[in-house]
Amino acid sequence: MSVASTLEDIRSKEHDIDKYLYLRNLQRQREPEFYSLLVQHTEEILPYVYTPTVGEACQRYHHLPLVPRGLYLDAGSKDDFLALMRAWPQQEVRHAHFEDHMQIQTWVVVVTDGERILGLGDLGTGGMGIAEGKILLYTAAAGVDPRVCLPVFLDVGTNNESLLKDPLYKGIRKPRLRGGAYHEVVANFMAALRQWQPHVLVQFEDFANHNAFELLNEYRANACVFNDDIQGTACITLAGLLSALRATGKSLTEQRILFYGAGEAGTGIAELIAIALERRHGLTREEARQHCLFMDSKGLVCASRTDLQPHKLPFAHDHPFQRGLLDAVNTFRPTALIGVSAVKNAFTPDVVQAMSSINERPIIFPLSNPTSKAECTFEEAFKGSAGSVLFASGSPFPPINTDGVTQHAAQANNAYVFPAIGFAAVLTRASTISDEVFLAAAEMLSHMTTLEELSRGIIFPRFSAIQTVSASLTAAVAEQMVRAGEGKGPPRPAGQSAWEAYVRSKMFKVPLQSKL
């Protein structure tokens, strides 16, 4: 069957979840066709293999006719993780990224424990769907060979009572491990990876706040790891903010950024903004953090509060407490409003109008996923601001036609950045991934749209050109990693154009015949 006819079959499905299931079966039964479709029609296929459809798939994972594609590791087998990895198929893949003398097998692993899937919470082993979906983006966006891409689920139990009572639930029917027992499972996993392969990139995905920060801080200094919810989201959001500022003509130093939601995503974004202000504009880190304010479920994160979690403390400034979002907007007069709360309709018409009265071009980013959790829609932000909004969302929204002009809703999709960063780490066998990598990627991405495109709401380049975008980002990041001593480069590439040609030569080509 041709890619064109397969695409028509997908389009004929009435429900998105049916398109998801069709694509899952296609991947299992006709892999070359699946990857041809994924690479050639990424923009159209992405919503059905990842967000927003993957959220529903994770919720219904145990009730859908799915054959899991990832590696399942349960806490009771923590001493056997290495044996289970060694039993995984395709152990002898040779991914010749470097010249023969540097040839090495390098794997990409996306791992989750399912505790905080998108904005949906604890979905137990249904979270395998998020790892399976996210890993596809390495191939679709950056051209990483799917044979060395491994989704992993760490089953440490679930606190979701409905899952524990569900007779079809396939995970451990016990409360989640905490404390030392939990960290022992993760430590065994990381140790097994090191023994299993000479180099592995690990992406932590959809861990709950308390574990996400602890694991990142524990492993980032000595392993090739990153957390996409903290660092990937920060990178794409900073890129969107810098791109929007090109439309306003203002500097990052002039911004007051109010976050609605103070979890791992929000504080990760704010910290990268603070790093940008420190390293590019000469502020101290404390001065830079003053540009970011947070609202959580109880109100303004401020110095007078005694109930704050550790990751919020750097942003607990000496300001008077505000209970409501509208009061905070009117009091602090932010230039940008970023939603990472998973609270639908949190950006009310009054809030949008207040932002518009304060700013000629208000920056409003409702980033929560899936679409049902977005703080506002594109239409609401556009109409509430009389068309002046600079908008980006986590999930896609349809464009708006006004006065014969099509205004686009930019999607701040992490897939713009994390596959390129991951591929650069693979190509250079990076030992670690520093903050400078995410800063450099954000800055480069922010300049990939023209001022004319920005006037039509196009904050990011079209996703249909994602592999072209990724080649440029991968090249820039790889060069940065080698320059900083975090990675090793092949002997010849030097400069952006040479690196870019090298990256393109190593991108996965879909085979025309046989299984992958």
N, C-alpha and C positions, 0 to 999 in steps of 0.2 A: 504494500500500500504506500502511496506517495505521501510526502509531508503535507501537500496541499489538501488531499482528501482526508487525511487524519485531522487536519485543522478544521475542516468543515464538519467532521463528526463531533468534534469538541464543541464547536459553536452551536450545534443542534441540540445539545443537552440543555434542559430547561433550568436546572438548579446548579449552582456553583459546586456543591458537594459532589454531584454526579460527574462534573468535569474533573474534579480532584481524583475521584475513584478511577475514572477512565485513564487519566495520566499515570496513576500509580500502576495500573495493570499494564499499560504500554511500556513503562519502565522495566517491569518484571519480564515481559514476554518479548518485546522487540526493542532492546536497548539502543541500538544505533539510530533507529527512527525517533525514539524518545529524545535522545540528545541532539539530534539534528533539529527537531522541533524546538527544543529548549533554547538552543543557541541562536537559531535563525529568527525566532519569534518571541524573544524573551519578554518584551514589553507586554504582549498579549497573554502569554502563558503564566507569567509570574504571579498574578493574583490568585491563580488556582493551585499552584504548588506551594505558595507561601501566603503571607497575609494579604487579604483578610480571611480567605477560605480555610487556611490551616488552623485558625482558632476554633472553628466549628469542628474540624476533623479531630483535633486534640480532645475536645469535649466529648465526642462520640466515638473515640478511638476503639473502644472495646466492643462497640455495637456495630461497627462497620466491617465489611468483608475485606479486611486488610491483611497482607502478609508483611510483617515488620522487616525493614531492610537494615536496621541498625544492630549494634552489638549491645545486648542486654546483660548488665552486670548487677547482681543483687548483693546486698550487704552480707548475707550469709555465706557467700562464696568469696569473700574478700581475699582469702589466701590463695585462691585459684585464678586470680585475674590474669596473670601472665600466661597460664596454660590456655585460657579462653581466647586471649589475643592471638596466641600462636596457632590456634585452631581456625582462625578467621581465614576465609578463602583469599586467593590472590596474593599470597605472601611473597612471591618472587617477582613482583612488578619492579621493573627497573625504569625509573623516571629520569631520563638522561638530561637533566637541566643544565649540567655543566659539561665541560670537555671531559674526555675519558678519564683523565687523572683526577678529576674532581667528582666523578659520577657517584651518586649516592641515592639510596631510596629514602624519600621524604614523604611523610604522611601528614594529612590534615585531619584533625579530630574536632568535632563539635560535640560537646558533652553537656548534659543537663541532668538535674535531679527532679525536674517537673514541679518545683514548689511555687514558681511564680511565672506561669505561662502567659505571655503578653499581659493584658490587663485582666486576665480571667482567674488568676490565683492558682491554688494547688490542684493540679489535674493528675497527680500520680503518674503512673507509667504511660498515660495518654500523652505525656510530654515528649515521648519518643517522636511524635509527629513533628514537633518543632525542630528537633535535631535533624530529622530526615529532610525536612523542607529547607532548613538553613544551609545544609551541606551542599544542596544542589546549586546554590547561588555562587559557590566557588567556581563551578564549571560554567554556569550560564553567564556570569558577569566577568570573570577574570580568566577563564580558559584553563583552570586546573584540571588535570586528568581525573575523572571520576573514580578510577581504579585505586587511587590513593586517598580517597575522601571517605572518612568513616564517621557516621553518627553513633553516639554512645549514650545509653541511658544508665545512670546510677540509681538503682532502686534502694532507697533507704526508708521505705514506708510512705504513708500518706496520712495527713490529718483531715482529709476530706471524707466526712462521714457517709455521704451518699455513695462514694466509691467503695468504702469498706463494706457497705451493705449490698452492693451490686453483685449478684451471682456471676456476672460475666467479667468482672474485673480480674485482670491477670497479674496484678502486682502483689507485693508483700502486704498482707492484711494486718498491719501493725502501725502504731503511731510512728511518726518520723523520728529517726535518731537525732540526737542533739549532742552538743559538747564534744568530749573526747572521742566517743564512739563514732560520731559522724566524721570527725577529722581523720580518724584512723582509716576509714573506708576510702576517703579521698587520697590520703597519703599512699595507701596501697595501690590505688589506681595510677597515680603519678609515677610511683616507683616501677610499676609493671610496664608502663609506657616506655620508660627509659631503657629497660632491659629488652623490650620487644623490638624497638627500632632505634637506629643510630640518631635520627632526628625526627621529632614530631612537633608540629604546631598545634597547640591546644587552645580552642576557643570555648570559654565558659559561657553558657547560655541559659538565661531565665532561672537563675538561682535567686532565692529570696534575699532581701537586703543584707541581713546580718551575715549570711554565708558568703554572699557575693563579694563584699568588701574584704572580709577576712581571707578568703581564698586568693583573691587578687594580690593582696599585700603579702601573703605568705609565699607565693610562688613566682611573682613577676621578676624579682631580682636575679633569680637563678635558673629560670626556665623560659622557653619560648611560648609564652601564654599571654592572652588578653581576655578581657570580659567585654563582650559586644554591647551589653546593656549599659555598661558604664562608659567605656571608652569609644566604642563604635558609634553609639548614639551621640556622645559628646562631639565626636569628629564631624558627623554629618550636620549636626545642629550649628556648630561653629561655622562650618562652610556656608550654611544657609544664611546665618546672621551676617557674615562678612559679604556675601553676595548681595543681600538686601541693602546693606550699608552703601554699596556702590550706587544703588538707586537713590538713596537719600543724600549722598554726598557728605555724610557724617563719618566721624572716626569712632573706632571702638571705645576710645577713652571718654567719649561723650554719652555713652549708653548707661541707662539704669534698667536692669533686666529683672523682671518679677517672674518668679517661677510659681506655678500652682501645682503642688506636689513636691515632696522633699525626700524622695526615695533615691535609689541608686542611679537612675537615669538623670534626674534633675541635678543632684549634687555632682555627678560626673561631668555634666555639661558645664556647670558653673566653675568647676575646678580647671577645666581646659580653657575656658574664657580667662580665668585668672592667670593661667600660665601664659596665654597669649599677651595679656596686658603686661605681665612681668618681663617676658623675654623680648617682646617687640616694641614695647612703649616705655620701659624703664621703671614701672611701678614696683613697689614691694609686693610680695604675695598678699599680705594683709590689706594693703591699699586696694589691690586688684579685687579681692573678694568683696570689698565694700560696694562694688558695682552690681552685686547680685543679691537679691532678697528672695525669701522663700515663704510661701504659705503652705502649711500642712493641714491635716484634718481638724486641728484645733485652732488654727489661726496663724498669725505671723510668727515665724521663727525669729526670736529676739533674745537678747541677753538676759532679760528678766525671767525667762522660763526655766524651770528646773526639771522638766520632763523630757528633755531632748536626747535622742540617740547620738552616739559619738559622731556619725557621719554628718550630722546637722550642725554640730558645734562650731566649725569654722565659719559658718554663715549666720551665726546668732549675733547680730549686731545690736548696738545700743540704740534701739528705736522704740517708740511707744507701741505697745501691742495693738494689733488690729484684728478683729474677729472675722470680718467678712472681706471677700475679694474686692468688691466695689469700693469699700472704704480704703483698702490698701492702695488701689489704683488712684483714687482721688487724693490720698495723702502723699504718696511717694512719686506720683506722676511718672511712671515708667515709660521708656521709649520702646520696650519690647515686652511682650507677655508670652510666656512659654508654658504650655500645659503638659504635665507628665503625671497626672493624677488618676487617670482611668475613671473620671467622674463625668458622665455624659451631661452636656449642656451647662457645664460649669461657667463657660464664657457666655453669659446672658447678653441679650441685646443692650442692656444698660452698661455692662462692662465694655462691650465692643464700642459703643458710642462714647463712653468716657475716654477710652484709648484714642479715639479719633479726634476728640476735642482737644486733647493734649498734644497730639502729634499730627503733622501734615501727612506723613506716611507711616501709620502705625504698623509695627511688626507683630504679627500674631501667629504663633505656631502651636496649634493643638496637636500634640504628638502622640497621644495615647492610642494604642492598638487593642483590639481591632476597631473597625469603623464605628461599631456600636458604643465604644467607650470614648470617642473623640469629644473634646471639651466644647467644640462647636463645629459646624459644617463650613465649607467654603462659601456657600450661598449666604449663610448667616453673617459671616465675617465681611463678605463683599458688600452686601446690602447695608449692614449696620455701619459701615465706614464710607458709604457712598462711593464705593469703588476704589478707595485710596489705599486699602490694606496691602501689605506685603505678607503673603500667606504661605505657610508650608504645614503639611499635616503628616501624621505617621502612616495613615492608610490613604488610598486614592479617593479623590472626589471628582465628579465630572466637571468639565469646564462650563463657563457661563458665557452666553452670547449677549452682548449689550452694544447697542448702536452699531451693529454690523461688525463688531470686533470680538474675537474669541479671547476670553481671559482664562488662563490655565491655573489650576490648583497645583502648586508644586508639592511633590511628595518627598519628604525628608526620609528617604529609604536608606537604611544602613547598607544596603547592597551596593550603593555607590562607592563605599569605602572599605568595608571589612574584607571583601574578597581580594581587592588589590593589595591591601596591607598584608593579608595572609600569604598571598602569592609571592610578594617581595620577601617575606620571611622564609618561605620555602626555597626560593631561588638563591638566597644568600646564606641559607642555613643559619639564620639569626639565632644568637644565644639568648637574647632578650628583646623586648619591644618597648621602647621608651616613649615618654610623653611627646618628645620632639617629633616622633614619627606621625602621631595623630595630628599634631599642629601643622606639620608640613603638608600632609594630605588635605587637610581642611583648607589651607591657604590656596593650594593649587586648584582644588575643585571650585573654589569660590570665583575664580577668574575664567571659568570655562563657558560662561554665557555672555552674550553681548548686551550692551545697554538697551538696544531695541527689544531684545528678548525679555529683559528685566521689566520693561514697560508693560509687557503683556503677562506679567506674573511668572515668567519662566526663570525661577531662581537657580535651578539646576539644569544641566544639559539633558536633552531628551534621552529617556532610558533605552530607546531603540538603538542608541549608539553606545551602549554600556561597555562593550568590549574595547572600543576605541578609547573611551574615557579611562577604563581600567588599565589599558596598556600604558597610558601616560602617567597615571597615578602609581602604578607598580614600578615603573622606571624611576620616578622621582623618589619613591620610598626606598627602593633597593639601593639607589645611590646614597641616600641619607644613612641607611644602615651600615653600609660599607665605610663611608666617611667617618662615622662615629665609632667604628670598631665593633659594632654589634653583629655584623655579618661579614661573610667572605665573598668577594666577587670573582668572576672569571677574569682572565688576564687582559682581555681586550677592551670591553666597554668602558668608555669614559665620556661623561657628558650626557645630557638628557637624550639627544637623538640616538646616540649609540646604544644607550641602555634600552631605549624604546624598541629599537630594531631587535635587540637581543631578546627582550621580553616577548615580542610577537613571534619570534622563532621558536619559543618554548611553549606557546599556548596550545592547548589540546585541539587536535583535529579529529572530527567525528569520522570513524571508519565507515566505509560504504558497505562492507560485507562483514559477516560473522558477528558473534557476540563480543562485547568489550571484555 
